[in-house]
Amino acid sequence: MQEISFADASKDLQSLIESAIKGEEIVITKDNKPVVKLMPISPVRQDRKAGSAKGLVTISDDFDEPIADFEDYLQ
């Protein structure tokens, strides 16, 4: 998070907006008190990474075997 004074923000608003669009949170202060927060309206999209959950999910060997309690329903 970046804090910037109102006076400095008014001089460089365009670059602050660009930074906010990229996901940076910017707080504008006046008299050393936060008054405005710049942030993107929609969340910054993170690209998916194939295989990032590899090893986190396991399936047991008997996954597709009938459940003993349901034998009456399988006939």
CHARMM internal coordinates of N, CA and C (Angstrom, degrees):
IC EDIT
DIST 1 N 1 CA 1.4395
DIST 1 CA 1 C 1.5310
ANGL 1 N 1 CA 1 C 108.36
DIST 1 C 2 N 1.3135
ANGL 1 CA 1 C 2 N 113.52
DIHE 1 N 1 CA 1 C 2 N 135.86
DIST 2 N 2 CA 1.4650
ANGL 1 C 2 N 2 CA 119.55
DIHE 1 CA 1 C 2 N 2 CA -179.08
DIST 2 CA 2 C 1.5334
ANGL 2 N 2 CA 2 C 108.33
DIHE 1 C 2 N 2 CA 2 C -112.32
DIST 2 C 3 N 1.3161
ANGL 2 CA 2 C 3 N 116.97
DIHE 2 N 2 CA 2 C 3 N 132.73
DIST 3 N 3 CA 1.4655
ANGL 2 C 3 N 3 CA 121.88
DIHE 2 CA 2 C 3 N 3 CA 174.93
DIST 3 CA 3 C 1.5167
ANGL 3 N 3 CA 3 C 108.36
DIHE 2 C 3 N 3 CA 3 C -108.06
DIST 3 C 4 N 1.3292
ANGL 3 CA 3 C 4 N 114.91
DIHE 3 N 3 CA 3 C 4 N 136.30
DIST 4 N 4 CA 1.4548
ANGL 3 C 4 N 4 CA 120.18
DIHE 3 CA 3 C 4 N 4 CA -179.12
DIST 4 CA 4 C 1.5275
ANGL 4 N 4 CA 4 C 108.30
DIHE 3 C 4 N 4 CA 4 C -143.88
DIST 4 C 5 N 1.3156
ANGL 4 CA 4 C 5 N 116.00
DIHE 4 N 4 CA 4 C 5 N 145.56
DIST 5 N 5 CA 1.4649
ANGL 4 C 5 N 5 CA 119.56
DIHE 4 CA 4 C 5 N 5 CA -178.92
DIST 5 CA 5 C 1.5236
ANGL 5 N 5 CA 5 C 110.25
DIHE 4 C 5 N 5 CA 5 C -72.92
DIST 5 C 6 N 1.3164
ANGL 5 CA 5 C 6 N 115.72
DIHE 5 N 5 CA 5 C 6 N 157.82
DIST 6 N 6 CA 1.4523
ANGL 5 C 6 N 6 CA 122.41
DIHE 5 CA 5 C 6 N 6 CA 179.68
DIST 6 CA 6 C 1.5264
ANGL 6 N 6 CA 6 C 111.05
DIHE 5 C 6 N 6 CA 6 C -57.68
DIST 6 C 7 N 1.3265
ANGL 6 CA 6 C 7 N 116.52
DIHE 6 N 6 CA 6 C 7 N -44.03
DIST 7 N 7 CA 1.4641
ANGL 6 C 7 N 7 CA 121.13
DIHE 6 CA 6 C 7 N 7 CA -178.97
DIST 7 CA 7 C 1.5259
ANGL 7 N 7 CA 7 C 111.06
DIHE 6 C 7 N 7 CA 7 C -62.44
DIST 7 C 8 N 1.3425
ANGL 7 CA 7 C 8 N 117.05
DIHE 7 N 7 CA 7 C 8 N -45.10
DIST 8 N 8 CA 1.4618
ANGL 7 C 8 N 8 CA 120.49
DIHE 7 CA 7 C 8 N 8 CA 179.59
DIST 8 CA 8 C 1.5294
ANGL 8 N 8 CA 8 C 111.30
DIHE 7 C 8 N 8 CA 8 C -68.58
DIST 8 C 9 N 1.3190
ANGL 8 CA 8 C 9 N 116.91
DIHE 8 N 8 CA 8 C 9 N -36.04
DIST 9 N 9 CA 1.4604
ANGL 8 C 9 N 9 CA 120.90
DIHE 8 CA 8 C 9 N 9 CA -179.31
DIST 9 CA 9 C 1.5207
ANGL 9 N 9 CA 9 C 111.08
DIHE 8 C 9 N 9 CA 9 C -65.74
DIST 9 C 10 N 1.3289
ANGL 9 CA 9 C 10 N 117.12
DIHE 9 N 9 CA 9 C 10 N -37.75
DIST 10 N 10 CA 1.4672
ANGL 9 C 10 N 10 CA 119.77
DIHE 9 CA 9 C 10 N 10 CA -179.21
DIST 10 CA 10 C 1.5279
ANGL 10 N 10 CA 10 C 111.50
DIHE 9 C 10 N 10 CA 10 C -66.98
DIST 10 C 11 N 1.3147
ANGL 10 CA 10 C 11 N 117.21
DIHE 10 N 10 CA 10 C 11 N -26.07
DIST 11 N 11 CA 1.4666
ANGL 10 C 11 N 11 CA 120.91
DIHE 10 CA 10 C 11 N 11 CA 178.72
DIST 11 CA 11 C 1.5303
ANGL 11 N 11 CA 11 C 111.87
DIHE 10 C 11 N 11 CA 11 C -78.03
DIST 11 C 12 N 1.3235
ANGL 11 CA 11 C 12 N 117.23
DIHE 11 N 11 CA 11 C 12 N -28.42
DIST 12 N 12 CA 1.4664
ANGL 11 C 12 N 12 CA 120.83
DIHE 11 CA 11 C 12 N 12 CA -171.26
DIST 12 CA 12 C 1.5309
ANGL 12 N 12 CA 12 C 111.96
DIHE 11 C 12 N 12 CA 12 C -130.82
DIST 12 C 13 N 1.3411
ANGL 12 CA 12 C 13 N 116.53
DIHE 12 N 12 CA 12 C 13 N 37.03
DIST 13 N 13 CA 1.4605
ANGL 12 C 13 N 13 CA 120.97
DIHE 12 CA 12 C 13 N 13 CA -174.77
DIST 13 CA 13 C 1.5284
ANGL 13 N 13 CA 13 C 112.73
DIHE 12 C 13 N 13 CA 13 C -60.83
DIST 13 C 14 N 1.3075
ANGL 13 CA 13 C 14 N 118.08
DIHE 13 N 13 CA 13 C 14 N -38.78
DIST 14 N 14 CA 1.4613
ANGL 13 C 14 N 14 CA 121.09
DIHE 13 CA 13 C 14 N 14 CA -177.27
DIST 14 CA 14 C 1.5340
ANGL 14 N 14 CA 14 C 111.43
DIHE 13 C 14 N 14 CA 14 C -60.44
DIST 14 C 15 N 1.3076
ANGL 14 CA 14 C 15 N 118.44
DIHE 14 N 14 CA 14 C 15 N -46.09
DIST 15 N 15 CA 1.4743
ANGL 14 C 15 N 15 CA 119.55
DIHE 14 CA 14 C 15 N 15 CA -179.47
DIST 15 CA 15 C 1.5267
ANGL 15 N 15 CA 15 C 111.04
DIHE 14 C 15 N 15 CA 15 C -70.76
DIST 15 C 16 N 1.3382
ANGL 15 CA 15 C 16 N 117.19
DIHE 15 N 15 CA 15 C 16 N -31.34
DIST 16 N 16 CA 1.4642
ANGL 15 C 16 N 16 CA 119.49
DIHE 15 CA 15 C 16 N 16 CA 176.18
DIST 16 CA 16 C 1.5234
ANGL 16 N 16 CA 16 C 111.22
DIHE 15 C 16 N 16 CA 16 C -65.80
DIST 16 C 17 N 1.3244
ANGL 16 CA 16 C 17 N 116.42
DIHE 16 N 16 CA 16 C 17 N -40.92
DIST 17 N 17 CA 1.4747
ANGL 16 C 17 N 17 CA 120.19
DIHE 16 CA 16 C 17 N 17 CA 177.19
DIST 17 CA 17 C 1.5179
ANGL 17 N 17 CA 17 C 109.97
DIHE 16 C 17 N 17 CA 17 C -63.54
DIST 17 C 18 N 1.3177
ANGL 17 CA 17 C 18 N 118.00
DIHE 17 N 17 CA 17 C 18 N -42.41
DIST 18 N 18 CA 1.4701
ANGL 17 C 18 N 18 CA 121.02
DIHE 17 CA 17 C 18 N 18 CA 178.04
DIST 18 CA 18 C 1.5274
ANGL 18 N 18 CA 18 C 110.84
DIHE 17 C 18 N 18 CA 18 C -60.63
DIST 18 C 19 N 1.3156
ANGL 18 CA 18 C 19 N 117.59
DIHE 18 N 18 CA 18 C 19 N -41.17
DIST 19 N 19 CA 1.4614
ANGL 18 C 19 N 19 CA 121.35
DIHE 18 CA 18 C 19 N 19 CA 178.34
DIST 19 CA 19 C 1.5236
ANGL 19 N 19 CA 19 C 110.88
DIHE 18 C 19 N 19 CA 19 C -64.63
DIST 19 C 20 N 1.3301
ANGL 19 CA 19 C 20 N 116.58
DIHE 19 N 19 CA 19 C 20 N -40.11
DIST 20 N 20 CA 1.4666
ANGL 19 C 20 N 20 CA 120.50
DIHE 19 CA 19 C 20 N 20 CA 178.73
DIST 20 CA 20 C 1.5192
ANGL 20 N 20 CA 20 C 110.96
DIHE 19 C 20 N 20 CA 20 C -65.14
DIST 20 C 21 N 1.3166
ANGL 20 CA 20 C 21 N 117.60
DIHE 20 N 20 CA 20 C 21 N -39.59
DIST 21 N 21 CA 1.4692
ANGL 20 C 21 N 21 CA 121.38
DIHE 20 CA 20 C 21 N 21 CA 178.34
DIST 21 CA 21 C 1.5205
ANGL 21 N 21 CA 21 C 110.34
DIHE 20 C 21 N 21 CA 21 C -61.39
DIST 21 C 22 N 1.3158
ANGL 21 CA 21 C 22 N 116.94
DIHE 21 N 21 CA 21 C 22 N -34.12
DIST 22 N 22 CA 1.4660
ANGL 21 C 22 N 22 CA 120.60
DIHE 21 CA 21 C 22 N 22 CA -179.98
DIST 22 CA 22 C 1.5241
ANGL 22 N 22 CA 22 C 112.89
DIHE 21 C 22 N 22 CA 22 C -78.90
DIST 22 C 23 N 1.3575
ANGL 22 CA 22 C 23 N 116.66
DIHE 22 N 22 CA 22 C 23 N -3.67
DIST 23 N 23 CA 1.4518
ANGL 22 C 23 N 23 CA 119.67
DIHE 22 CA 22 C 23 N 23 CA 175.31
DIST 23 CA 23 C 1.5093
ANGL 23 N 23 CA 23 C 115.91
DIHE 22 C 23 N 23 CA 23 C 113.25
DIST 23 C 24 N 1.3168
ANGL 23 CA 23 C 24 N 117.83
DIHE 23 N 23 CA 23 C 24 N -4.87
DIST 24 N 24 CA 1.4587
ANGL 23 C 24 N 24 CA 119.90
DIHE 23 CA 23 C 24 N 24 CA 179.62
DIST 24 CA 24 C 1.5265
ANGL 24 N 24 CA 24 C 109.64
DIHE 23 C 24 N 24 CA 24 C -78.47
DIST 24 C 25 N 1.3113
ANGL 24 CA 24 C 25 N 116.68
DIHE 24 N 24 CA 24 C 25 N 139.32
DIST 25 N 25 CA 1.4577
ANGL 24 C 25 N 25 CA 121.44
DIHE 24 CA 24 C 25 N 25 CA 178.03
DIST 25 CA 25 C 1.5216
ANGL 25 N 25 CA 25 C 107.87
DIHE 24 C 25 N 25 CA 25 C -94.64
DIST 25 C 26 N 1.3369
ANGL 25 CA 25 C 26 N 115.59
DIHE 25 N 25 CA 25 C 26 N 126.65
DIST 26 N 26 CA 1.4565
ANGL 25 C 26 N 26 CA 120.48
DIHE 25 CA 25 C 26 N 26 CA -176.53
DIST 26 CA 26 C 1.5235
ANGL 26 N 26 CA 26 C 108.74
DIHE 25 C 26 N 26 CA 26 C -121.93
DIST 26 C 27 N 1.3323
ANGL 26 CA 26 C 27 N 116.55
DIHE 26 N 26 CA 26 C 27 N 128.64
DIST 27 N 27 CA 1.4587
ANGL 26 C 27 N 27 CA 122.16
DIHE 26 CA 26 C 27 N 27 CA 178.60
DIST 27 CA 27 C 1.5173
ANGL 27 N 27 CA 27 C 107.96
DIHE 26 C 27 N 27 CA 27 C -111.17
DIST 27 C 28 N 1.3353
ANGL 27 CA 27 C 28 N 114.95
DIHE 27 N 27 CA 27 C 28 N 126.43
DIST 28 N 28 CA 1.4591
ANGL 27 C 28 N 28 CA 120.43
DIHE 27 CA 27 C 28 N 28 CA 178.10
DIST 28 CA 28 C 1.5230
ANGL 28 N 28 CA 28 C 107.63
DIHE 27 C 28 N 28 CA 28 C -100.04
DIST 28 C 29 N 1.3314
ANGL 28 CA 28 C 29 N 115.41
DIHE 28 N 28 CA 28 C 29 N 131.06
DIST 29 N 29 CA 1.4638
ANGL 28 C 29 N 29 CA 120.41
DIHE 28 CA 28 C 29 N 29 CA -176.27
DIST 29 CA 29 C 1.5281
ANGL 29 N 29 CA 29 C 110.49
DIHE 28 C 29 N 29 CA 29 C -112.27
DIST 29 C 30 N 1.3231
ANGL 29 CA 29 C 30 N 114.81
DIHE 29 N 29 CA 29 C 30 N 151.96
DIST 30 N 30 CA 1.4592
ANGL 29 C 30 N 30 CA 121.44
DIHE 29 CA 29 C 30 N 30 CA 173.19
DIST 30 CA 30 C 1.5213
ANGL 30 N 30 CA 30 C 106.62
DIHE 29 C 30 N 30 CA 30 C -135.94
DIST 30 C 31 N 1.2990
ANGL 30 CA 30 C 31 N 116.97
DIHE 30 N 30 CA 30 C 31 N 126.59
DIST 31 N 31 CA 1.4657
ANGL 30 C 31 N 31 CA 122.59
DIHE 30 CA 30 C 31 N 31 CA -174.16
DIST 31 CA 31 C 1.5279
ANGL 31 N 31 CA 31 C 111.10
DIHE 30 C 31 N 31 CA 31 C 55.25
DIST 31 C 32 N 1.3311
ANGL 31 CA 31 C 32 N 115.27
DIHE 31 N 31 CA 31 C 32 N 41.14
DIST 32 N 32 CA 1.4736
ANGL 31 C 32 N 32 CA 124.00
DIHE 31 CA 31 C 32 N 32 CA 179.39
DIST 32 CA 32 C 1.5226
ANGL 32 N 32 CA 32 C 114.29
DIHE 31 C 32 N 32 CA 32 C 62.01
DIST 32 C 33 N 1.3216
ANGL 32 CA 32 C 33 N 117.59
DIHE 32 N 32 CA 32 C 33 N 20.82
DIST 33 N 33 CA 1.4634
ANGL 32 C 33 N 33 CA 121.94
DIHE 32 CA 32 C 33 N 33 CA 176.40
DIST 33 CA 33 C 1.5269
ANGL 33 N 33 CA 33 C 108.77
DIHE 32 C 33 N 33 CA 33 C -121.08
DIST 33 C 34 N 1.3254
ANGL 33 CA 33 C 34 N 117.67
DIHE 33 N 33 CA 33 C 34 N 134.55
DIST 34 N 34 CA 1.4692
ANGL 33 C 34 N 34 CA 119.30
DIHE 33 CA 33 C 34 N 34 CA 179.08
DIST 34 CA 34 C 1.5319
ANGL 34 N 34 CA 34 C 110.77
DIHE 33 C 34 N 34 CA 34 C -65.40
DIST 34 C 35 N 1.3509
ANGL 34 CA 34 C 35 N 115.98
DIHE 34 N 34 CA 34 C 35 N 131.62
DIST 35 N 35 CA 1.4619
ANGL 34 C 35 N 35 CA 120.37
DIHE 34 CA 34 C 35 N 35 CA -179.52
DIST 35 CA 35 C 1.5178
ANGL 35 N 35 CA 35 C 113.11
DIHE 34 C 35 N 35 CA 35 C -124.38
DIST 35 C 36 N 1.3354
ANGL 35 CA 35 C 36 N 117.78
DIHE 35 N 35 CA 35 C 36 N -25.92
DIST 36 N 36 CA 1.4655
ANGL 35 C 36 N 36 CA 121.67
DIHE 35 CA 35 C 36 N 36 CA -177.24
DIST 36 CA 36 C 1.5180
ANGL 36 N 36 CA 36 C 108.85
DIHE 35 C 36 N 36 CA 36 C -142.71
DIST 36 C 37 N 1.3468
ANGL 36 CA 36 C 37 N 114.64
DIHE 36 N 36 CA 36 C 37 N 141.44
DIST 37 N 37 CA 1.4608
ANGL 36 C 37 N 37 CA 119.55
DIHE 36 CA 36 C 37 N 37 CA 174.48
DIST 37 CA 37 C 1.5292
ANGL 37 N 37 CA 37 C 108.07
DIHE 36 C 37 N 37 CA 37 C -121.03
DIST 37 C 38 N 1.3242
ANGL 37 CA 37 C 38 N 116.23
DIHE 37 N 37 CA 37 C 38 N 125.01
DIST 38 N 38 CA 1.4628
ANGL 37 C 38 N 38 CA 121.27
DIHE 37 CA 37 C 38 N 38 CA 175.52
DIST 38 CA 38 C 1.5139
ANGL 38 N 38 CA 38 C 108.39
DIHE 37 C 38 N 38 CA 38 C -97.27
DIST 38 C 39 N 1.3288
ANGL 38 CA 38 C 39 N 116.10
DIHE 38 N 38 CA 38 C 39 N 127.19
DIST 39 N 39 CA 1.4634
ANGL 38 C 39 N 39 CA 121.01
DIHE 38 CA 38 C 39 N 39 CA 175.76
DIST 39 CA 39 C 1.5124
ANGL 39 N 39 CA 39 C 107.67
DIHE 38 C 39 N 39 CA 39 C -157.77
DIST 39 C 40 N 1.3236
ANGL 39 CA 39 C 40 N 118.25
DIHE 39 N 39 CA 39 C 40 N 156.26
DIST 40 N 40 CA 1.4709
ANGL 39 C 40 N 40 CA 119.83
DIHE 39 CA 39 C 40 N 40 CA -177.83
DIST 40 CA 40 C 1.5263
ANGL 40 N 40 CA 40 C 110.52
DIHE 39 C 40 N 40 CA 40 C -66.93
DIST 40 C 41 N 1.3296
ANGL 40 CA 40 C 41 N 116.41
DIHE 40 N 40 CA 40 C 41 N 147.41
DIST 41 N 41 CA 1.4579
ANGL 40 C 41 N 41 CA 121.50
DIHE 40 CA 40 C 41 N 41 CA 178.84
DIST 41 CA 41 C 1.5180
ANGL 41 N 41 CA 41 C 110.52
DIHE 40 C 41 N 41 CA 41 C -66.81
DIST 41 C 42 N 1.3109
ANGL 41 CA 41 C 42 N 116.66
DIHE 41 N 41 CA 41 C 42 N -47.24
DIST 42 N 42 CA 1.4622
ANGL 41 C 42 N 42 CA 119.64
DIHE 41 CA 41 C 42 N 42 CA 176.95
DIST 42 CA 42 C 1.5202
ANGL 42 N 42 CA 42 C 108.50
DIHE 41 C 42 N 42 CA 42 C -101.71
DIST 42 C 43 N 1.3295
ANGL 42 CA 42 C 43 N 116.51
DIHE 42 N 42 CA 42 C 43 N 149.06
DIST 43 N 43 CA 1.4662
ANGL 42 C 43 N 43 CA 118.60
DIHE 42 CA 42 C 43 N 43 CA -178.86
DIST 43 CA 43 C 1.5288
ANGL 43 N 43 CA 43 C 111.51
DIHE 42 C 43 N 43 CA 43 C -60.60
DIST 43 C 44 N 1.2989
ANGL 43 CA 43 C 44 N 115.33
DIHE 43 N 43 CA 43 C 44 N 148.48
DIST 44 N 44 CA 1.4586
ANGL 43 C 44 N 44 CA 120.43
DIHE 43 CA 43 C 44 N 44 CA 176.74
DIST 44 CA 44 C 1.5212
ANGL 44 N 44 CA 44 C 107.92
DIHE 43 C 44 N 44 CA 44 C -67.52
DIST 44 C 45 N 1.3036
ANGL 44 CA 44 C 45 N 116.21
DIHE 44 N 44 CA 44 C 45 N 127.05
DIST 45 N 45 CA 1.4627
ANGL 44 C 45 N 45 CA 121.39
DIHE 44 CA 44 C 45 N 45 CA -176.34
DIST 45 CA 45 C 1.5225
ANGL 45 N 45 CA 45 C 110.43
DIHE 44 C 45 N 45 CA 45 C -75.34
DIST 45 C 46 N 1.3085
ANGL 45 CA 45 C 46 N 114.70
DIHE 45 N 45 CA 45 C 46 N 125.97
DIST 46 N 46 CA 1.4589
ANGL 45 C 46 N 46 CA 120.31
DIHE 45 CA 45 C 46 N 46 CA 175.66
DIST 46 CA 46 C 1.5322
ANGL 46 N 46 CA 46 C 108.04
DIHE 45 C 46 N 46 CA 46 C -95.46
DIST 46 C 47 N 1.3132
ANGL 46 CA 46 C 47 N 117.37
DIHE 46 N 46 CA 46 C 47 N 130.47
DIST 47 N 47 CA 1.4479
ANGL 46 C 47 N 47 CA 120.39
DIHE 46 CA 46 C 47 N 47 CA 177.72
DIST 47 CA 47 C 1.5225
ANGL 47 N 47 CA 47 C 110.11
DIHE 46 C 47 N 47 CA 47 C -67.91
DIST 47 C 48 N 1.3205
ANGL 47 CA 47 C 48 N 114.82
DIHE 47 N 47 CA 47 C 48 N 139.94
DIST 48 N 48 CA 1.4622
ANGL 47 C 48 N 48 CA 119.11
DIHE 47 CA 47 C 48 N 48 CA 178.00
DIST 48 CA 48 C 1.5225
ANGL 48 N 48 CA 48 C 109.89
DIHE 47 C 48 N 48 CA 48 C -72.41
DIST 48 C 49 N 1.3013
ANGL 48 CA 48 C 49 N 114.18
DIHE 48 N 48 CA 48 C 49 N 150.17
DIST 49 N 49 CA 1.4561
ANGL 48 C 49 N 49 CA 119.16
DIHE 48 CA 48 C 49 N 49 CA 178.21
DIST 49 CA 49 C 1.5222
ANGL 49 N 49 CA 49 C 107.53
DIHE 48 C 49 N 49 CA 49 C -122.64
DIST 49 C 50 N 1.3064
ANGL 49 CA 49 C 50 N 116.54
DIHE 49 N 49 CA 49 C 50 N 112.28
DIST 50 N 50 CA 1.4606
ANGL 49 C 50 N 50 CA 121.43
DIHE 49 CA 49 C 50 N 50 CA -178.37
DIST 50 CA 50 C 1.5233
ANGL 50 N 50 CA 50 C 110.66
DIHE 49 C 50 N 50 CA 50 C -60.24
DIST 50 C 51 N 1.3295
ANGL 50 CA 50 C 51 N 115.56
DIHE 50 N 50 CA 50 C 51 N 133.35
DIST 51 N 51 CA 1.4555
ANGL 50 C 51 N 51 CA 120.99
DIHE 50 CA 50 C 51 N 51 CA 177.22
DIST 51 CA 51 C 1.5112
ANGL 51 N 51 CA 51 C 114.80
DIHE 50 C 51 N 51 CA 51 C 84.03
DIST 51 C 52 N 1.3216
ANGL 51 CA 51 C 52 N 117.94
DIHE 51 N 51 CA 51 C 52 N 8.45
DIST 52 N 52 CA 1.4592
ANGL 51 C 52 N 52 CA 119.49
DIHE 51 CA 51 C 52 N 52 CA -176.51
DIST 52 CA 52 C 1.5297
ANGL 52 N 52 CA 52 C 113.45
DIHE 51 C 52 N 52 CA 52 C -69.52
DIST 52 C 53 N 1.3474
ANGL 52 CA 52 C 53 N 117.79
DIHE 52 N 52 CA 52 C 53 N -17.52
DIST 53 N 53 CA 1.4754
ANGL 52 C 53 N 53 CA 120.78
DIHE 52 CA 52 C 53 N 53 CA 179.24
DIST 53 CA 53 C 1.5295
ANGL 53 N 53 CA 53 C 111.38
DIHE 52 C 53 N 53 CA 53 C -104.92
DIST 53 C 54 N 1.3174
ANGL 53 CA 53 C 54 N 117.22
DIHE 53 N 53 CA 53 C 54 N 11.83
DIST 54 N 54 CA 1.4520
ANGL 53 C 54 N 54 CA 120.71
DIHE 53 CA 53 C 54 N 54 CA -178.15
DIST 54 CA 54 C 1.5275
ANGL 54 N 54 CA 54 C 110.58
DIHE 53 C 54 N 54 CA 54 C -57.67
DIST 54 C 55 N 1.3347
ANGL 54 CA 54 C 55 N 115.68
DIHE 54 N 54 CA 54 C 55 N 129.11
DIST 55 N 55 CA 1.4436
ANGL 54 C 55 N 55 CA 121.72
DIHE 54 CA 54 C 55 N 55 CA 178.81
DIST 55 CA 55 C 1.5242
ANGL 55 N 55 CA 55 C 113.99
DIHE 54 C 55 N 55 CA 55 C 89.33
DIST 55 C 56 N 1.3391
ANGL 55 CA 55 C 56 N 117.49
DIHE 55 N 55 CA 55 C 56 N -7.61
DIST 56 N 56 CA 1.4578
ANGL 55 C 56 N 56 CA 120.41
DIHE 55 CA 55 C 56 N 56 CA -179.52
DIST 56 CA 56 C 1.5306
ANGL 56 N 56 CA 56 C 112.50
DIHE 55 C 56 N 56 CA 56 C -88.97
DIST 56 C 57 N 1.3294
ANGL 56 CA 56 C 57 N 117.01
DIHE 56 N 56 CA 56 C 57 N -21.03
DIST 57 N 57 CA 1.4571
ANGL 56 C 57 N 57 CA 121.55
DIHE 56 CA 56 C 57 N 57 CA -177.67
DIST 57 CA 57 C 1.5212
ANGL 57 N 57 CA 57 C 108.29
DIHE 56 C 57 N 57 CA 57 C -117.54
DIST 57 C 58 N 1.3327
ANGL 57 CA 57 C 58 N 116.03
DIHE 57 N 57 CA 57 C 58 N 131.23
DIST 58 N 58 CA 1.4655
ANGL 57 C 58 N 58 CA 119.99
DIHE 57 CA 57 C 58 N 58 CA 176.51
DIST 58 CA 58 C 1.5212
ANGL 58 N 58 CA 58 C 109.24
DIHE 57 C 58 N 58 CA 58 C -128.31
DIST 58 C 59 N 1.3065
ANGL 58 CA 58 C 59 N 115.49
DIHE 58 N 58 CA 58 C 59 N 149.22
DIST 59 N 59 CA 1.4597
ANGL 58 C 59 N 59 CA 122.39
DIHE 58 CA 58 C 59 N 59 CA 177.52
DIST 59 CA 59 C 1.5237
ANGL 59 N 59 CA 59 C 107.02
DIHE 58 C 59 N 59 CA 59 C -120.06
DIST 59 C 60 N 1.3247
ANGL 59 CA 59 C 60 N 115.53
DIHE 59 N 59 CA 59 C 60 N 128.61
DIST 60 N 60 CA 1.4636
ANGL 59 C 60 N 60 CA 119.18
DIHE 59 CA 59 C 60 N 60 CA -177.71
DIST 60 CA 60 C 1.5341
ANGL 60 N 60 CA 60 C 110.43
DIHE 59 C 60 N 60 CA 60 C -69.46
DIST 60 C 61 N 1.3251
ANGL 60 CA 60 C 61 N 115.95
DIHE 60 N 60 CA 60 C 61 N 157.45
DIST 61 N 61 CA 1.4628
ANGL 60 C 61 N 61 CA 121.39
DIHE 60 CA 60 C 61 N 61 CA -177.73
DIST 61 CA 61 C 1.5293
ANGL 61 N 61 CA 61 C 112.55
DIHE 60 C 61 N 61 CA 61 C -62.38
DIST 61 C 62 N 1.3303
ANGL 61 CA 61 C 62 N 117.86
DIHE 61 N 61 CA 61 C 62 N -30.24
DIST 62 N 62 CA 1.4602
ANGL 61 C 62 N 62 CA 120.69
DIHE 61 CA 61 C 62 N 62 CA -177.79
DIST 62 CA 62 C 1.5395
ANGL 62 N 62 CA 62 C 111.95
DIHE 61 C 62 N 62 CA 62 C -97.82
DIST 62 C 63 N 1.2934
ANGL 62 CA 62 C 63 N 117.93
DIHE 62 N 62 CA 62 C 63 N 25.95
DIST 63 N 63 CA 1.4611
ANGL 62 C 63 N 63 CA 122.77
DIHE 62 CA 62 C 63 N 63 CA -176.78
DIST 63 CA 63 C 1.5281
ANGL 63 N 63 CA 63 C 112.65
DIHE 62 C 63 N 63 CA 63 C -54.68
DIST 63 C 64 N 1.3189
ANGL 63 CA 63 C 64 N 117.10
DIHE 63 N 63 CA 63 C 64 N -43.53
DIST 64 N 64 CA 1.4691
ANGL 63 C 64 N 64 CA 120.03
DIHE 63 CA 63 C 64 N 64 CA -175.88
DIST 64 CA 64 C 1.5363
ANGL 64 N 64 CA 64 C 113.89
DIHE 63 C 64 N 64 CA 64 C -95.52
DIST 64 C 65 N 1.3048
ANGL 64 CA 64 C 65 N 117.43
DIHE 64 N 64 CA 64 C 65 N 10.92
DIST 65 N 65 CA 1.4698
ANGL 64 C 65 N 65 CA 121.01
DIHE 64 CA 64 C 65 N 65 CA 177.18
DIST 65 CA 65 C 1.5341
ANGL 65 N 65 CA 65 C 109.23
DIHE 64 C 65 N 65 CA 65 C -79.78
DIST 65 C 66 N 1.3426
ANGL 65 CA 65 C 66 N 116.90
DIHE 65 N 65 CA 65 C 66 N 145.94
DIST 66 N 66 CA 1.4680
ANGL 65 C 66 N 66 CA 119.50
DIHE 65 CA 65 C 66 N 66 CA 178.20
DIST 66 CA 66 C 1.5318
ANGL 66 N 66 CA 66 C 111.24
DIHE 65 C 66 N 66 CA 66 C -62.59
DIST 66 C 67 N 1.3197
ANGL 66 CA 66 C 67 N 116.09
DIHE 66 N 66 CA 66 C 67 N 146.64
DIST 67 N 67 CA 1.4615
ANGL 66 C 67 N 67 CA 121.90
DIHE 66 CA 66 C 67 N 67 CA 178.15
DIST 67 CA 67 C 1.5258
ANGL 67 N 67 CA 67 C 107.70
DIHE 66 C 67 N 67 CA 67 C -82.66
DIST 67 C 68 N 1.3218
ANGL 67 CA 67 C 68 N 117.26
DIHE 67 N 67 CA 67 C 68 N 133.14
DIST 68 N 68 CA 1.4619
ANGL 67 C 68 N 68 CA 122.49
DIHE 67 CA 67 C 68 N 68 CA -174.59
DIST 68 CA 68 C 1.5304
ANGL 68 N 68 CA 68 C 111.87
DIHE 67 C 68 N 68 CA 68 C -56.39
DIST 68 C 69 N 1.3136
ANGL 68 CA 68 C 69 N 118.86
DIHE 68 N 68 CA 68 C 69 N -38.45
DIST 69 N 69 CA 1.4543
ANGL 68 C 69 N 69 CA 121.79
DIHE 68 CA 68 C 69 N 69 CA -178.15
DIST 69 CA 69 C 1.5283
ANGL 69 N 69 CA 69 C 113.41
DIHE 68 C 69 N 69 CA 69 C -68.62
DIST 69 C 70 N 1.3133
ANGL 69 CA 69 C 70 N 118.04
DIHE 69 N 69 CA 69 C 70 N -13.74
DIST 70 N 70 CA 1.4558
ANGL 69 C 70 N 70 CA 121.06
DIHE 69 CA 69 C 70 N 70 CA -176.98
DIST 70 CA 70 C 1.5235
ANGL 70 N 70 CA 70 C 113.66
DIHE 69 C 70 N 70 CA 70 C -106.76
DIST 70 C 71 N 1.3128
ANGL 70 CA 70 C 71 N 117.43
DIHE 70 N 70 CA 70 C 71 N 12.13
DIST 71 N 71 CA 1.4724
ANGL 70 C 71 N 71 CA 120.93
DIHE 70 CA 70 C 71 N 71 CA -178.16
DIST 71 CA 71 C 1.5284
ANGL 71 N 71 CA 71 C 111.65
DIHE 70 C 71 N 71 CA 71 C -57.65
DIST 71 C 72 N 1.3362
ANGL 71 CA 71 C 72 N 118.19
DIHE 71 N 71 CA 71 C 72 N -36.99
DIST 72 N 72 CA 1.4746
ANGL 71 C 72 N 72 CA 121.01
DIHE 71 CA 71 C 72 N 72 CA -179.55
DIST 72 CA 72 C 1.5330
ANGL 72 N 72 CA 72 C 111.23
DIHE 71 C 72 N 72 CA 72 C -63.89
DIST 72 C 73 N 1.2840
ANGL 72 CA 72 C 73 N 118.44
DIHE 72 N 72 CA 72 C 73 N -30.19
DIST 73 N 73 CA 1.4571
ANGL 72 C 73 N 73 CA 122.23
DIHE 72 CA 72 C 73 N 73 CA -177.67
DIST 73 CA 73 C 1.5226
ANGL 73 N 73 CA 73 C 113.04
DIHE 72 C 73 N 73 CA 73 C -83.10
DIST 73 C 74 N 1.3140
ANGL 73 CA 73 C 74 N 118.03
DIHE 73 N 73 CA 73 C 74 N -15.50
DIST 74 N 74 CA 1.4477
ANGL 73 C 74 N 74 CA 122.19
DIHE 73 CA 73 C 74 N 74 CA -174.58
DIST 74 CA 74 C 1.5249
ANGL 74 N 74 CA 74 C 112.92
DIHE 73 C 74 N 74 CA 74 C -90.37
DIST 74 C 75 N 1.3069
ANGL 74 CA 74 C 75 N 118.63
DIHE 74 N 74 CA 74 C 75 N -0.26
DIST 75 N 75 CA 1.4655
ANGL 74 C 75 N 75 CA 120.67
DIHE 74 CA 74 C 75 N 75 CA -178.39
DIST 75 CA 75 C 1.4888
ANGL 75 N 75 CA 75 C 113.51
DIHE 74 C 75 N 75 CA 75 C -90.94
END
COOR INIT
IC SEED 1 N 1 CA 1 C
IC BUILD
